[in-house]
Amino acid sequence: MLRRMLRVLLSSVLLTVGLASASVVASAPAHADSCYTWGRSLSEGMAGDDVAQLQIRVAGYPGYGDALAIDGDFGPATAAAVSRFQAAYGLTADGIAGPQTFGQIYALQSPDCTPLHFSYGEMNQCNGDWSGGAVDPATAQYNELKTMWKLEALRHALGDYPITITDGFRSSSCNDDVGGVPDSRHLYGDAADMVPSGYSLCSLAQEARYHGFQGIFGPGFPGHDTHVHVDSEDYQNWSAPDCGI
């Protein structure tokens, strides 16, 4: 009888503890980011908008001379970019985007989804509505968002010293005002002109080759001795002769 009573009492205690634990787990809030929250871990072979959102954030880690497609398909190139991003921030570089990887991204992004060290305002010093370029305003703004995440990777690779953006998106009238070429990538919103702090223009131009920029122009290229231009045109076009590019 005594043993039976003890078994019943022990079962009641365990049930109470289990219910309490379940209550704690159920009430624990999931992480919610003010810009975008990933609801699952991502790995090679998966697809979806959440993969595309990840690709935007790791677009600055494609490897030398490459560019990462933002297509929503998690292929080998995305896995490699995720792995490089992880290594850059001291995470386990397994190419799988899970809580630690997303946590690092959350720490890097602002509520409007721009990376921590760049803003829409500095990428659009022409007008406030992204109109008048070679693409519609929404596309121009989206292109500069992708550019900013590449710049964030570039900035981090160079020791997190500040990079000052001197020009970004241009409308046709703004492009004419500064004497830009008729087919300038600034009209598409996927370009930036910049100057560094703490290191040389050549270091900036040379490092940009690793961070998804197909267009790079710097010292030695006409009109670019005081800044470095980067963009995301469809083919590789690099010229900074004074920097060995």
C-alpha positions as CSV (number, residue, x, y, z in Angstrom):
1,M,0.0,0.0,0.0
2,L,2.8,2.4,0.9
3,R,4.6,1.7,-2.3
4,R,1.5,2.3,-4.3
5,M,0.9,5.6,-2.6
6,L,4.5,6.7,-3.3
7,R,4.1,5.7,-7.0
8,V,0.9,7.7,-7.3
9,L,2.5,10.7,-5.6
10,L,5.6,10.5,-7.8
11,S,3.5,10.3,-10.9
12,S,1.5,13.4,-9.9
13,V,4.7,15.3,-9.3
14,L,6.2,14.3,-12.7
15,L,2.9,15.2,-14.4
16,T,2.9,18.6,-12.8
17,V,6.5,19.3,-13.8
18,G,5.8,18.1,-17.3
19,L,2.8,20.4,-17.7
20,A,4.8,23.3,-16.3
21,S,7.6,22.6,-18.7
22,A,5.2,22.3,-21.6
23,S,3.6,25.6,-20.6
24,V,7.0,27.3,-20.6
25,V,7.9,26.0,-24.0
26,A,4.6,26.9,-25.5
27,S,4.8,30.5,-24.1
28,A,8.4,31.1,-25.2
29,P,8.2,33.6,-28.1
30,A,9.8,32.8,-31.4
31,H,12.4,35.3,-32.7
32,A,10.7,38.1,-34.6
33,D,12.8,40.6,-36.6
34,S,11.4,44.0,-37.5
35,C,12.6,43.6,-41.1
36,Y,12.3,39.9,-42.0
37,T,12.1,36.7,-40.0
38,W,13.2,33.3,-41.3
39,G,10.9,30.5,-40.1
40,R,13.1,27.6,-41.0
41,S,16.7,26.6,-41.5
42,L,17.8,26.7,-45.2
43,S,20.2,24.4,-47.0
44,E,21.1,23.2,-50.5
45,G,18.1,22.0,-52.5
46,M,15.5,24.2,-50.9
47,A,13.7,27.1,-52.6
48,G,11.3,29.9,-51.8
49,D,11.1,33.6,-51.0
50,D,13.0,33.0,-47.8
51,V,15.9,31.7,-49.8
52,A,15.9,34.8,-52.0
53,Q,15.8,37.0,-48.9
54,L,18.9,35.1,-47.6
55,Q,20.6,35.5,-51.0
56,I,20.3,39.3,-50.8
57,R,22.1,39.3,-47.4
58,V,24.9,37.0,-48.5
59,A,25.3,38.5,-52.1
60,G,28.5,40.1,-51.0
61,Y,30.2,36.7,-50.5
62,P,30.2,35.0,-53.9
63,G,34.0,34.6,-54.2
64,Y,36.5,36.3,-56.5
65,G,35.0,37.6,-59.7
66,D,31.6,36.0,-59.2
67,A,28.1,37.3,-58.6
68,L,25.3,35.5,-56.7
69,A,21.9,35.2,-58.5
70,I,19.0,36.2,-56.4
71,D,16.6,33.5,-57.7
72,G,15.2,31.8,-54.6
73,D,17.0,28.5,-55.4
74,F,19.5,27.3,-52.8
75,G,22.2,25.8,-55.0
76,P,25.9,25.2,-54.5
77,A,26.8,28.9,-55.1
78,T,24.4,30.0,-52.4
79,A,25.8,27.4,-50.0
80,A,29.3,28.7,-50.7
81,A,28.2,32.3,-50.1
82,V,26.6,31.3,-46.8
83,S,29.7,29.5,-45.8
84,R,31.9,32.5,-46.6
85,F,29.5,34.8,-44.7
86,Q,29.6,32.4,-41.7
87,A,33.4,32.3,-41.7
88,A,33.6,36.1,-42.0
89,Y,31.7,36.4,-38.7
90,G,33.3,33.5,-36.8
91,L,30.4,31.1,-37.2
92,T,30.5,27.4,-38.1
93,A,31.0,27.5,-41.9
94,D,28.8,24.7,-42.9
95,G,26.8,26.5,-45.6
96,I,23.5,25.8,-43.8
97,A,21.6,28.9,-42.7
98,G,20.2,28.3,-39.3
99,P,19.6,30.2,-36.1
100,Q,23.2,31.4,-35.6
101,T,23.4,32.6,-39.2
102,F,20.0,34.4,-39.1
103,G,21.0,35.9,-35.7
104,Q,24.1,37.4,-37.3
105,I,22.0,38.8,-40.1
106,Y,19.4,40.2,-37.7
107,A,22.2,42.0,-35.9
108,L,23.4,43.5,-39.1
109,Q,20.1,44.8,-40.5
110,S,18.0,47.8,-39.8
111,P,14.1,47.8,-39.5
112,D,13.9,48.9,-43.2
113,C,16.0,45.9,-44.3
114,T,19.1,48.0,-45.1
115,P,22.4,46.8,-43.6
116,L,23.5,48.5,-40.5
117,H,26.2,50.8,-42.0
118,F,24.4,52.0,-45.1
119,S,21.0,53.7,-45.8
120,Y,18.6,54.5,-48.6
121,G,19.3,58.2,-48.0
122,E,22.9,58.0,-48.9
123,M,22.2,55.7,-51.8
124,N,19.8,58.2,-53.3
125,Q,21.2,61.7,-53.1
126,C,19.3,62.7,-56.2
127,N,15.6,62.6,-55.3
128,G,13.4,61.1,-52.6
129,D,11.2,58.9,-54.8
130,W,13.6,56.9,-56.9
131,S,11.9,58.1,-60.1
132,G,13.3,59.2,-63.4
133,G,15.9,56.5,-63.9
134,A,16.2,53.7,-66.4
135,V,13.9,51.4,-64.3
136,D,10.8,51.9,-62.3
137,P,11.3,53.4,-58.8
138,A,10.6,50.1,-56.9
139,T,13.3,48.3,-59.0
140,A,15.8,51.1,-58.5
141,Q,15.3,51.0,-54.8
142,Y,15.5,47.2,-54.7
143,N,18.7,47.2,-56.7
144,E,20.3,49.6,-54.3
145,L,19.3,47.4,-51.4
146,K,21.2,44.5,-53.0
147,T,24.1,46.9,-53.6
148,M,24.2,47.9,-49.9
149,W,24.4,44.3,-48.7
150,K,27.4,43.8,-51.0
151,L,28.9,47.0,-49.6
152,E,28.4,45.7,-46.1
153,A,30.4,42.6,-46.9
154,L,33.1,44.8,-48.5
155,R,33.2,47.1,-45.5
156,H,33.5,44.1,-43.1
157,A,36.3,42.5,-45.1
158,L,38.3,45.8,-44.9
159,G,38.2,45.9,-41.1
160,D,34.8,47.7,-40.7
161,Y,36.3,51.1,-41.4
162,P,33.7,53.6,-42.6
163,I,33.0,53.9,-46.3
164,T,31.5,57.2,-47.5
165,I,29.0,57.0,-50.4
166,T,29.4,60.0,-52.6
167,D,26.8,58.9,-55.2
168,G,24.2,56.2,-55.8
169,F,21.0,56.2,-57.7
170,R,20.5,59.0,-60.3
171,S,17.6,60.1,-62.4
172,S,18.3,61.1,-66.0
173,S,18.4,64.7,-65.0
174,C,20.8,64.1,-62.1
175,N,22.9,62.0,-64.4
176,D,23.1,64.8,-66.9
177,D,23.9,67.3,-64.2
178,V,27.1,65.4,-63.2
179,G,28.1,64.5,-66.8
180,G,27.3,60.8,-66.4
181,V,27.4,58.6,-69.5
182,P,24.0,57.9,-71.1
183,D,24.0,54.2,-70.0
184,S,25.3,54.8,-66.5
185,R,24.5,52.0,-64.0
186,H,23.6,54.8,-61.6
187,L,20.4,55.1,-63.6
188,Y,19.5,51.5,-62.6
189,G,20.1,51.9,-58.9
190,D,22.8,49.2,-58.8
191,A,25.9,51.4,-58.5
192,A,27.7,53.4,-55.9
193,D,30.7,55.8,-55.9
194,M,32.6,55.8,-52.6
195,V,35.7,56.8,-50.7
196,P,37.2,54.9,-47.8
197,S,38.6,55.8,-44.4
198,G,41.6,54.1,-42.9
199,Y,43.0,52.6,-46.1
200,S,43.6,53.4,-49.8
201,L,41.3,53.7,-52.8
202,C,43.3,50.9,-54.4
203,S,42.6,48.6,-51.4
204,L,38.9,49.3,-51.8
205,A,39.0,48.6,-55.5
206,Q,41.0,45.4,-55.2
207,E,38.8,44.0,-52.4
208,A,35.6,44.8,-54.3
209,R,36.5,42.0,-56.7
210,Y,35.5,39.5,-54.1
211,H,32.1,40.9,-53.2
212,G,29.9,40.5,-56.2
213,F,30.6,43.7,-58.2
214,Q,30.9,43.1,-61.9
215,G,31.7,46.7,-62.6
216,I,34.7,48.3,-60.8
217,F,36.4,51.6,-61.8
218,G,39.1,53.3,-59.7
219,P,42.4,55.2,-59.8
220,G,43.8,55.3,-63.3
221,F,40.5,55.1,-65.1
222,P,39.4,58.5,-66.5
223,G,37.5,60.5,-63.9
224,H,38.0,58.0,-61.1
225,D,41.2,59.1,-59.3
226,T,39.3,60.4,-56.3
227,H,36.8,57.6,-55.7
228,V,35.9,54.0,-56.6
229,H,32.8,53.1,-58.6
230,V,31.2,49.7,-58.2
231,D,28.1,48.3,-59.9
232,S,26.3,45.1,-60.8
233,E,26.1,45.1,-64.6
234,D,25.7,41.9,-66.5
235,Y,29.3,41.3,-67.4
236,Q,32.7,41.8,-65.7
237,N,34.2,45.2,-66.5
238,W,37.0,46.2,-64.2
239,S,39.5,49.1,-64.7
240,A,41.7,50.7,-62.1
241,P,45.1,50.6,-63.8
242,D,46.9,52.4,-60.9
243,C,45.8,49.6,-58.7
244,G,46.8,46.7,-61.0
245,I,43.2,46.0,-62.0
